[in-house]
Amino acid sequence: MPASVSQQHLPWRRSMVAGAACLVCGLVGCSRGSLPEQADPDKAKRALRTALAAWKKGESIEALAKGSPPIYFNDPKVQKGLRLASYEVNDSHEFFGQSVRVTVKATFERDDGDAKERQLTYLVDTAPVVVIVPD
């Protein structure tokens, strides 16, 4: 019996979260018994808007990591070359562990000129560094 779509994407999502966790631990160092600060929702949304604006303009996502503050934005849709035509970051948010979960209404431009609207959800950490990954 074939695995459902959500089951097929589960290992990918786990590896994304694990990769983000390793990045944070590698940059700061892991100490037993302590968690990073809970993410700041306003800072998280500002960083997400900055990352999405760069994607929309066709700028290098890797350049975000060299900015101030550095933003580590890891979304496979960027690497696949999807063109972000527009986006709207939802004003509301929720906490997921130490991260902030933010939804975005995004419109992608397809090769045939048609637009496809999707709702995206991102997990954003702001301490000790800004890390953005799809949820």
Buried (B, 14 or more C-beta within 10 A) or exposed (E): EEEEEEEEEEEEEEEBBEBBBEBBEEEEEEEEEEEBEBBBBEBBBBBBBBBBEBBBEEEEBEEBBEEEEEBBBBBEBBEEEBBBBEBEBEEEBEEEEBBBBBBBEBBBBEEEEEEEEEEBEBBBBBBEBBBBBBB
